[in-house]
Amino acid sequence: MVFNSKHLAAICTVFAVLLSATPITQACTNILVTKGASADGSSIITYACDGRFHPHLRNKAAKDHAPGTMLEVRSFGDEKPGEIPQVEHTYAVVGLMNEHQLAIAETTTTGREELRDPEGLIHYWNLMQLALERSRTAREAIEVMTTLVAEHGYRSTAESFAIADPDEVWLLEMTGKGPGRTGAIWVAMRVPDGYMSAYANGIRIREFPLDDPENCLYSPDVIDFAVNQGYWDPRDGRPFDFAAAYDEPTVQSRRYTSTRVWSIFRRAAPSIDAELDPAYHRGEVDAEPYPLWIKPDKKLSVTDVMALMRDHYEDTPYDMTVGLAAGPYSTPNRWRPIAWEVDGEKYSWERPISTQQTGFSFVSQSRAWLPDAIGGVYWYGMDDTFTTCYVPLYAGIDRVPPSYTVGALSRFSQDSAWWVFNMVANLANLKFSYMAPEILEVQRDIEGHFMAIQPAVERVAAELWEDDPELAKRFLTDYSVTHGEEVVRRWRDLAEHLLTRYNDGYVAVEGMSPERGYPGEWLREVIRSQPEEHRLVQPEKAETALPY
């Protein structure tokens, strides 16, 4: 199976994390959880920014700007395509969350290639940054983003944006109009409270209400443009379908995109598993698409959502930890390219939610009952979601952990948080079934500690806030930075432990290095592929232990 290039070229290296003039393109996965669907009343969204790049975590201070100030809008390669008027005041931003607990994530859906406008000014990562700097709520962010592209042009391919504030979670999907046409085509829908959604590199909005501005917003020409371009014929008697008009999934792309949505939904709501027919993500022609949102069986905690981001389709027919492709030690990772060809036949690996090619990920937490500086938590992790450790960074902090701000893909460095997490993840591939449990034990210990002390930390911060908000922000900054660096130190120690214990194929236990060998099922596969290659001539005389 070969994927259409539009689905394999999803750009996820956003404005704040690029180190190279040439972005490495892959794909992203996002989960959206409303406050009524979360265990503590938080609005939660996630972002796995997948691609081969070295991220830098950034924080940007709030700032006043003189009237008439212009803002440079830059593209990849640091070229300068143009300027836009700056606003009088921009808000502070940490990563992809601002000081008002507004968080934004994205996934590239690409859509119709002919609708990309290379002369447009605004890229999707510009939109995210500008919206965070200029908006207090999700609705404001939608207005900022859609107004900017209407005035200055939209340069990217189609995108899906998750936008959350303490009260609402929205899904905004946008595509350009093609060369020579300023503006964009878009639809934004509010996820109903008590529900969750998910998407991964494919437009998810299909039918939408035209007369419900409280819950659905859209560009005025969203339907007329599709008719004029021949993307939809109103005479066929069917309601207008946004995805069908602007990004109809192919048989191949469904496997790449919808399997991730299916797995998130079936884990969050096992009660409807039977209704989530795998036939759709396997590409069967008449299969029904998955719903845009579902009601989870139980309200989801931040920890639950983190777990959803660490999925490799375990315990399903698509489990990436089993089978010959997982190797003798059950690694879920498959090296790129995803699509490949052998002897003239075309095939594909599965594309999981958790992938070794993640640059960074976050799980944002926005809470209406706390001051913004305390209520917003940007749980941030670098590299693979499965083997990373999420660190709490509060919306009110004015510094971030230094090790998360340095490093380059071209040179390994123990000073770089990304390289430290990447080192552990790569070591795990040597003997995954042995090492992964040890990594997860440390991960659970640290993240569990953060979750356990979170109420106490925030209680202190709230008490400080009443008398001195700046002192409260300093307290949260010190907490976030100190613990971010402590996690990196623990991960360095973990790397040294793994390399020492699992050295040269042995497993060191209490000073000894017993030979564990290969799992029996994998050895059977070796014999099936080479039945005579490893057979002993006189097995009855074989030694029980052979010398080195």
C-alpha positions as CSV (number, residue, x, y, z in Angstrom):
1,M,0.0,0.0,0.0
2,V,1.3,3.5,-0.9
3,F,0.1,6.6,0.7
4,N,-0.8,9.7,-1.3
5,S,2.0,12.2,-0.8
6,K,-0.4,14.7,0.6
7,H,-0.9,12.6,3.7
8,L,2.8,11.8,4.2
9,A,3.9,15.5,3.9
10,A,2.3,16.9,7.0
11,I,4.5,19.7,8.4
12,C,4.6,19.7,12.1
13,T,7.7,21.7,12.9
14,V,6.1,24.8,14.2
15,F,7.5,28.3,14.5
16,A,8.8,27.9,18.0
17,V,10.8,24.7,17.5
18,L,12.5,25.0,14.2
19,L,16.3,24.8,14.1
20,S,16.8,24.2,10.4
21,A,15.9,26.1,7.3
22,T,14.6,22.9,5.8
23,P,11.7,21.3,7.8
24,I,11.5,17.6,8.1
25,T,7.8,16.7,7.4
26,Q,5.9,14.0,9.2
27,A,2.5,14.1,11.0
28,C,0.8,14.9,14.3
29,T,-1.9,13.5,16.6
30,N,-4.3,15.6,18.7
31,I,-6.8,14.8,21.5
32,L,-9.4,17.3,22.6
33,V,-11.2,16.9,26.0
34,T,-13.8,19.3,27.3
35,K,-14.1,20.3,30.9
36,G,-17.2,18.2,31.3
37,A,-15.4,15.2,30.1
38,S,-12.3,15.6,32.3
39,A,-12.0,14.3,35.8
40,D,-11.3,17.6,37.5
41,G,-13.1,20.1,35.1
42,S,-10.0,21.0,33.1
43,S,-10.2,21.7,29.4
44,I,-7.4,19.5,27.9
45,I,-5.8,19.3,24.5
46,T,-2.7,17.4,23.3
47,Y,-0.2,17.7,20.6
48,A,2.4,15.3,19.3
49,C,4.6,17.3,17.0
50,D,6.1,14.5,14.9
51,G,9.1,14.9,12.6
52,R,12.9,14.6,12.6
53,F,14.0,17.8,14.2
54,H,15.5,19.1,17.5
55,P,12.9,21.3,19.3
56,H,13.7,24.3,21.4
57,L,11.1,25.2,24.1
58,R,10.5,29.0,24.1
59,N,8.8,31.5,26.4
60,K,7.9,35.0,25.3
61,A,7.1,37.8,27.7
62,A,4.1,40.1,27.4
63,K,4.9,43.3,25.7
64,D,3.5,46.7,24.8
65,H,4.1,48.0,21.3
66,A,4.0,51.6,20.0
67,P,1.3,52.6,17.6
68,G,2.3,52.0,14.0
69,T,4.7,49.2,14.8
70,M,5.0,46.5,12.1
71,L,5.7,42.8,12.7
72,E,7.9,40.8,10.4
73,V,6.3,37.5,9.3
74,R,8.9,35.0,8.5
75,S,8.9,31.7,6.6
76,F,11.2,28.7,6.7
77,G,14.7,29.6,5.8
78,D,14.3,32.9,7.7
79,E,13.2,34.7,4.5
80,K,11.0,37.8,5.0
81,P,7.8,37.5,3.0
82,G,6.2,40.5,4.5
83,E,4.9,42.5,7.5
84,I,1.6,43.0,9.3
85,P,0.6,45.7,11.8
86,Q,1.5,44.8,15.4
87,V,-1.2,45.1,18.1
88,E,-0.7,47.4,21.1
89,H,-0.2,44.6,23.6
90,T,0.9,41.0,23.2
91,Y,0.4,38.3,25.8
92,A,3.1,36.1,27.4
93,V,3.4,32.6,25.9
94,V,5.1,29.4,27.1
95,G,5.4,26.9,24.3
96,L,1.9,26.8,22.9
97,M,0.0,28.1,25.9
98,N,-0.4,31.8,26.8
99,E,-0.8,33.6,30.1
100,H,-4.6,33.3,29.9
101,Q,-4.6,29.5,29.7
102,L,-5.3,29.5,26.0
103,A,-3.6,26.6,24.3
104,I,-3.4,25.7,20.6
105,A,-2.3,22.5,18.8
106,E,-2.4,21.4,15.1
107,T,-2.1,18.6,12.6
108,T,-1.5,19.0,8.9
109,T,-4.3,17.6,6.8
110,T,-3.0,19.0,3.5
111,G,-6.3,18.8,1.6
112,R,-6.3,19.7,-2.0
113,E,-2.8,20.6,-3.3
114,E,-4.1,23.1,-5.8
115,L,-5.6,25.2,-2.9
116,R,-2.2,26.1,-1.4
117,D,-1.2,29.7,-2.1
118,P,2.6,30.0,-2.2
119,E,2.2,33.8,-2.3
120,G,0.1,34.0,0.9
121,L,1.8,35.6,3.9
122,I,0.6,33.6,6.9
123,H,1.7,30.1,7.6
124,Y,-0.1,27.9,10.1
125,W,2.7,28.3,12.7
126,N,2.4,32.1,12.3
127,L,-1.3,31.7,13.0
128,M,-0.7,29.8,16.2
129,Q,1.8,32.2,17.5
130,L,-0.1,35.3,16.6
131,A,-3.3,33.9,18.1
132,L,-1.6,33.1,21.4
133,E,-0.1,36.6,21.6
134,R,-3.4,38.3,20.7
135,S,-6.2,36.3,22.2
136,R,-7.6,35.6,25.6
137,T,-10.2,32.9,24.6
138,A,-10.6,30.2,22.0
139,R,-13.3,32.2,20.3
140,E,-11.0,35.2,20.1
141,A,-8.3,33.0,18.7
142,I,-10.6,31.8,15.9
143,E,-11.4,35.4,15.1
144,V,-7.7,36.4,15.1
145,M,-6.7,33.5,12.9
146,T,-9.4,33.8,10.3
147,T,-9.1,37.6,10.1
148,L,-5.4,37.4,9.6
149,V,-5.6,35.0,6.6
150,A,-8.5,37.0,5.2
151,E,-6.4,40.2,5.2
152,H,-2.9,38.8,4.4
153,G,-3.4,35.4,2.7
154,Y,-2.9,31.8,3.9
155,R,0.3,30.2,2.8
156,S,0.1,26.6,4.2
157,T,-1.8,23.5,3.1
158,A,-4.9,22.5,5.0
159,E,-4.7,22.4,8.8
160,S,-6.8,21.2,11.7
161,F,-6.3,23.3,14.9
162,A,-7.3,22.3,18.5
163,I,-8.0,25.5,20.5
164,A,-8.8,25.4,24.3
165,D,-9.4,27.8,27.0
166,P,-10.7,27.1,30.5
167,D,-14.3,27.0,29.4
168,E,-14.4,25.8,25.8
169,V,-12.6,23.5,23.3
170,W,-12.9,24.2,19.6
171,L,-11.8,22.4,16.4
172,L,-10.9,24.8,13.5
173,E,-10.2,23.3,10.1
174,M,-8.8,25.5,7.4
175,T,-7.6,25.3,3.8
176,G,-6.4,27.9,1.3
177,K,-8.1,29.1,-1.9
178,G,-5.2,28.6,-4.3
179,P,-2.8,31.0,-6.0
180,G,-4.1,34.5,-6.6
181,R,-7.0,34.2,-4.1
182,T,-6.5,35.9,-0.7
183,G,-8.1,34.3,2.3
184,A,-9.0,30.8,3.4
185,I,-11.9,28.4,3.6
186,W,-12.6,27.2,7.1
187,V,-15.1,25.7,9.6
188,A,-14.8,25.9,13.4
189,M,-17.0,23.7,15.7
190,R,-17.2,23.8,19.5
191,V,-16.8,20.3,21.1
192,P,-19.9,19.8,23.2
193,D,-19.3,19.9,26.9
194,G,-18.9,16.4,28.3
195,Y,-17.4,15.1,25.0
196,M,-14.0,14.5,23.5
197,S,-12.6,14.5,20.0
198,A,-9.4,13.4,18.2
199,Y,-7.9,13.9,14.8
200,A,-4.7,12.9,12.9
201,N,-3.8,14.4,9.5
202,G,-7.2,14.3,8.0
203,I,-10.1,16.8,8.0
204,R,-12.7,15.5,10.4
205,I,-15.6,18.0,10.1
206,R,-18.2,16.8,7.6
207,E,-21.8,18.1,7.9
208,F,-22.1,21.2,10.1
209,P,-25.0,23.5,11.1
210,L,-25.3,26.8,9.2
211,D,-27.5,28.5,11.8
212,D,-25.8,27.9,15.2
213,P,-23.1,30.6,15.7
214,E,-22.8,29.6,19.4
215,N,-21.3,26.3,18.4
216,C,-20.3,26.6,14.7
217,L,-18.5,29.3,12.8
218,Y,-17.5,29.2,9.1
219,S,-16.2,31.3,6.3
220,P,-19.0,32.9,4.3
221,D,-18.0,31.2,1.0
222,V,-17.3,27.7,2.4
223,I,-20.1,26.2,0.2
224,D,-20.1,28.6,-2.7
225,F,-16.4,28.1,-3.3
226,A,-16.7,24.3,-3.3
227,V,-19.6,24.6,-5.9
228,N,-17.6,27.0,-8.1
229,Q,-14.6,24.7,-8.0
230,G,-16.6,21.6,-8.8
231,Y,-15.9,20.0,-5.4
232,W,-19.6,19.7,-4.6
233,D,-22.8,19.6,-6.6
234,P,-25.9,20.8,-4.7
235,R,-28.1,18.9,-7.2
236,D,-27.0,15.5,-5.8
237,G,-29.5,16.0,-2.9
238,R,-27.0,15.3,-0.1
239,P,-26.1,17.8,2.7
240,F,-22.8,19.7,2.2
241,D,-19.8,17.7,3.5
242,F,-16.8,19.8,4.3
243,A,-14.3,16.9,4.4
244,A,-15.7,15.4,1.2
245,A,-15.3,18.7,-0.6
246,Y,-11.9,19.7,0.6
247,D,-10.0,16.6,1.8
248,E,-11.9,13.4,1.0
249,P,-9.8,10.6,2.5
250,T,-8.5,7.9,0.3
251,V,-8.3,4.1,1.0
252,Q,-4.6,4.5,1.8
253,S,-5.0,7.7,3.9
254,R,-7.6,6.2,6.2
255,R,-5.2,3.6,7.4
256,Y,-2.6,6.3,8.1
257,T,-5.0,8.8,9.8
258,S,-8.1,7.1,11.1
259,T,-6.5,4.2,12.8
260,R,-5.2,6.6,15.4
261,V,-8.6,8.2,15.9
262,W,-10.2,4.7,16.2
263,S,-7.7,3.7,18.9
264,I,-8.1,6.8,21.0
265,F,-11.9,6.5,20.9
266,R,-12.0,2.7,21.6
267,R,-9.8,3.2,24.7
268,A,-11.7,6.2,26.0
269,A,-15.1,4.6,25.4
270,P,-14.8,0.8,25.4
271,S,-18.6,0.6,25.6
272,I,-18.9,1.8,22.0
273,D,-16.0,-0.3,20.6
274,A,-18.4,-2.5,18.6
275,E,-19.7,0.7,16.9
276,L,-16.2,1.8,15.9
277,D,-15.9,-0.5,12.9
278,P,-12.2,-1.2,12.0
279,A,-13.4,-1.5,8.4
280,Y,-13.3,2.3,8.0
281,H,-9.6,2.6,9.0
282,R,-8.8,-0.4,6.9
283,G,-10.2,1.4,3.8
284,E,-13.3,-0.5,3.0
285,V,-15.3,1.5,0.5
286,D,-18.8,1.6,2.2
287,A,-17.6,1.8,5.8
288,E,-19.0,4.6,8.0
289,P,-16.6,7.4,9.1
290,Y,-16.0,7.7,12.9
291,P,-18.0,10.4,14.7
292,L,-16.4,13.8,15.2
293,W,-16.7,13.4,19.0
294,I,-17.7,10.9,21.6
295,K,-18.6,10.8,25.2
296,P,-15.9,8.9,27.2
297,D,-17.1,6.1,29.5
298,K,-15.5,7.8,32.4
299,K,-14.2,11.3,32.9
300,L,-10.5,11.5,31.9
301,S,-7.7,12.7,34.1
302,V,-4.6,14.3,32.7
303,T,-2.8,11.0,33.4
304,D,-5.5,9.1,31.3
305,V,-4.9,11.5,28.4
306,M,-1.2,11.1,28.6
307,A,-1.7,7.3,28.4
308,L,-3.8,7.7,25.3
309,M,-0.9,9.6,23.7
310,R,1.4,6.5,24.4
311,D,-0.6,4.1,22.3
312,H,0.9,1.5,19.8
313,Y,-2.4,-0.3,19.3
314,E,-1.5,-2.7,22.1
315,D,-4.0,-5.7,22.5
316,T,-5.6,-5.1,19.1
317,P,-5.0,-7.0,15.8
318,Y,-2.7,-4.1,14.9
319,D,-0.5,-4.4,18.0
320,M,2.9,-3.1,17.0
321,T,4.7,-4.9,19.8
322,V,4.0,-8.4,18.4
323,G,5.0,-10.3,15.3
324,L,8.2,-10.7,13.3
325,A,8.4,-6.9,12.5
326,A,8.7,-6.2,16.3
327,G,11.9,-8.1,16.4
328,P,12.9,-10.5,19.2
329,Y,12.3,-7.9,21.9
330,S,8.9,-6.5,20.9
331,T,9.8,-3.0,19.8
332,P,6.8,-1.1,18.5
333,N,9.0,1.2,16.4
334,R,9.2,0.9,12.6
335,W,11.8,2.8,10.7
336,R,10.7,5.1,7.9
337,P,9.5,5.1,5.2
338,I,6.1,3.9,6.3
339,A,5.2,2.7,2.8
340,W,7.6,0.4,1.1
341,E,7.9,-2.1,-1.8
342,V,9.4,-5.6,-2.1
343,D,9.5,-7.6,-5.3
344,G,7.1,-5.3,-7.0
345,E,4.5,-5.5,-4.2
346,K,3.6,-2.5,-2.1
347,Y,3.1,-2.5,1.7
348,S,2.9,-0.3,4.7
349,W,3.7,-0.3,8.4
350,E,1.0,0.9,10.8
351,R,1.3,4.5,11.9
352,P,0.8,4.6,15.7
353,I,-0.1,7.5,18.0
354,S,3.2,7.1,19.8
355,T,6.2,7.3,17.4
356,Q,10.0,7.5,17.8
357,Q,9.8,10.5,15.4
358,T,8.1,12.8,17.9
359,G,10.0,16.0,18.4
360,F,8.0,17.2,21.4
361,S,4.5,16.8,22.8
362,F,2.3,18.5,25.3
363,V,-0.9,17.9,27.3
364,S,-2.4,21.2,28.2
365,Q,-4.6,21.8,31.3
366,S,-6.8,24.9,31.5
367,R,-8.9,25.5,34.7
368,A,-11.5,28.2,35.2
369,W,-11.6,28.2,39.0
370,L,-7.9,29.2,39.4
371,P,-6.0,32.4,38.5
372,D,-4.7,32.0,35.0
373,A,-1.1,31.9,36.1
374,I,-1.9,28.9,38.3
375,G,-4.8,27.3,36.4
376,G,-2.9,26.7,33.1
377,V,-0.4,23.9,33.1
378,Y,1.6,23.0,30.0
379,W,2.7,19.4,30.6
380,Y,5.7,19.2,28.2
381,G,7.7,16.2,27.0
382,M,10.5,15.8,24.4
383,D,11.0,12.9,22.0
384,D,8.8,9.7,21.9
385,T,5.6,10.1,24.0
386,F,6.0,6.5,25.2
387,T,9.4,7.0,26.8
388,T,9.3,10.7,27.7
389,C,8.4,12.2,31.0
390,Y,6.0,15.1,31.2
391,V,7.0,18.1,33.2
392,P,4.5,20.7,34.5
393,L,5.2,24.2,33.2
394,Y,2.7,26.8,34.6
395,A,1.1,29.5,32.5
396,G,2.5,32.2,34.7
397,I,6.2,31.3,34.6
398,D,8.7,33.7,33.0
399,R,11.6,31.1,32.5
400,V,11.7,27.6,31.2
401,P,14.3,24.8,32.1
402,P,17.5,25.7,30.3
403,S,18.2,22.2,29.0
404,Y,15.0,22.3,27.0
405,T,16.2,25.4,25.1
406,V,19.5,24.2,23.7
407,G,20.9,21.6,21.4
408,A,21.0,20.7,17.7
409,L,20.1,17.6,15.7
410,S,23.6,17.6,14.2
411,R,25.5,17.0,17.5
412,F,24.7,14.9,20.5
413,S,24.8,16.8,23.8
414,Q,24.1,15.7,27.4
415,D,23.1,19.4,28.0
416,S,20.2,19.0,25.7
417,A,17.0,17.6,27.2
418,W,15.9,16.3,23.8
419,W,19.1,14.4,23.3
420,V,18.8,12.9,26.8
421,F,15.3,11.6,26.2
422,N,16.2,10.5,22.7
423,M,19.2,8.5,24.1
424,V,17.0,6.5,26.5
425,A,14.4,5.9,23.7
426,N,17.1,4.6,21.4
427,L,18.7,2.4,24.0
428,A,15.3,0.8,24.6
429,N,15.2,-0.4,21.0
430,L,18.1,-2.8,21.7
431,K,16.1,-4.9,24.2
432,F,12.7,-3.2,24.3
433,S,10.8,-5.9,26.2
434,Y,13.4,-5.7,29.0
435,M,14.1,-2.0,29.1
436,A,10.6,-0.5,28.6
437,P,9.2,-1.7,31.9
438,E,12.2,-0.1,33.7
439,I,11.7,3.2,31.8
440,L,8.0,3.2,32.5
441,E,8.7,2.6,36.2
442,V,10.8,5.8,36.4
443,Q,8.3,7.6,34.3
444,R,5.4,6.6,36.6
445,D,7.4,7.5,39.7
446,I,8.1,11.0,38.5
447,E,4.8,11.8,36.8
448,G,2.9,10.3,39.7
449,H,4.9,12.5,42.1
450,F,4.0,15.6,40.1
451,M,0.3,14.6,40.1
452,A,0.4,13.9,43.9
453,I,1.9,17.2,44.9
454,Q,0.1,19.3,42.4
455,P,-2.7,20.3,44.8
456,A,-0.2,21.3,47.5
457,V,1.9,23.3,45.0
458,E,-1.1,25.1,43.7
459,R,-2.5,25.7,47.2
460,V,0.7,27.5,48.2
461,A,0.7,29.4,44.9
462,A,-2.9,30.5,45.5
463,E,-2.1,31.8,49.0
464,L,0.8,33.7,47.6
465,W,-1.3,35.1,44.8
466,E,-3.7,36.8,47.3
467,D,-1.0,39.0,48.7
468,D,1.6,39.1,45.9
469,P,0.9,37.7,42.4
470,E,4.5,38.3,41.3
471,L,5.8,36.2,44.2
472,A,3.4,33.5,43.2
473,K,4.7,33.6,39.6
474,R,8.2,33.4,40.9
475,F,7.4,30.4,43.1
476,L,5.8,28.6,40.1
477,T,8.7,29.5,37.9
478,D,11.2,28.1,40.4
479,Y,9.1,24.9,40.8
480,S,8.8,24.3,37.0
481,V,12.4,25.1,36.1
482,T,13.9,23.1,39.0
483,H,11.8,20.0,38.4
484,G,12.3,20.2,34.7
485,E,16.0,20.0,35.2
486,E,15.7,17.3,37.8
487,V,13.8,15.1,35.4
488,V,16.6,15.5,32.8
489,R,19.1,14.5,35.5
490,R,17.0,11.4,36.3
491,W,16.9,10.5,32.7
492,R,20.7,10.8,32.3
493,D,21.0,8.4,35.3
494,L,18.5,6.1,33.6
495,A,20.5,6.0,30.4
496,E,23.6,5.1,32.3
497,H,21.7,2.3,34.2
498,L,20.3,0.8,31.0
499,L,23.6,0.8,29.2
500,T,25.3,-0.8,32.1
501,R,22.7,-3.5,32.8
502,Y,21.9,-4.4,29.2
503,N,25.4,-4.4,27.8
504,D,26.5,-6.6,24.8
505,G,23.3,-8.5,24.9
506,Y,23.6,-9.6,28.5
507,V,21.4,-8.7,31.5
508,A,23.4,-7.9,34.5
509,V,21.9,-8.9,37.8
510,E,23.8,-8.4,41.1
511,G,27.1,-8.3,39.4
512,M,26.4,-11.3,37.2
513,S,25.6,-11.2,33.5
514,P,23.4,-14.2,32.6
515,E,22.7,-15.0,29.0
516,R,19.0,-14.5,28.3
517,G,19.1,-15.2,24.6
518,Y,16.1,-14.7,22.3
519,P,12.4,-15.5,22.9
520,G,11.3,-18.9,21.8
521,E,8.6,-17.6,19.3
522,W,11.2,-15.5,17.6
523,L,13.6,-18.4,17.3
524,R,10.8,-20.4,15.7
525,E,10.5,-17.7,13.1
526,V,14.2,-17.9,12.5
527,I,14.0,-21.7,11.9
528,R,11.0,-21.3,9.7
529,S,12.9,-18.9,7.4
530,Q,16.2,-20.8,7.5
531,P,15.3,-24.4,8.5
532,E,18.8,-25.9,8.0
533,E,21.1,-22.9,8.6
534,H,21.4,-23.3,12.4
535,R,20.8,-27.0,12.8
536,L,23.4,-29.0,14.8
537,V,24.7,-32.0,13.0
538,Q,24.8,-34.2,16.2
539,P,22.2,-32.6,18.5
540,E,22.5,-35.5,21.0
541,K,26.1,-34.5,21.6
542,A,25.5,-30.7,21.8
543,E,27.0,-29.0,24.7
544,T,24.7,-27.3,27.1
545,A,27.0,-24.3,27.3
546,L,29.3,-23.2,24.6
547,P,32.5,-21.1,25.1
548,Y,32.6,-17.5,24.0
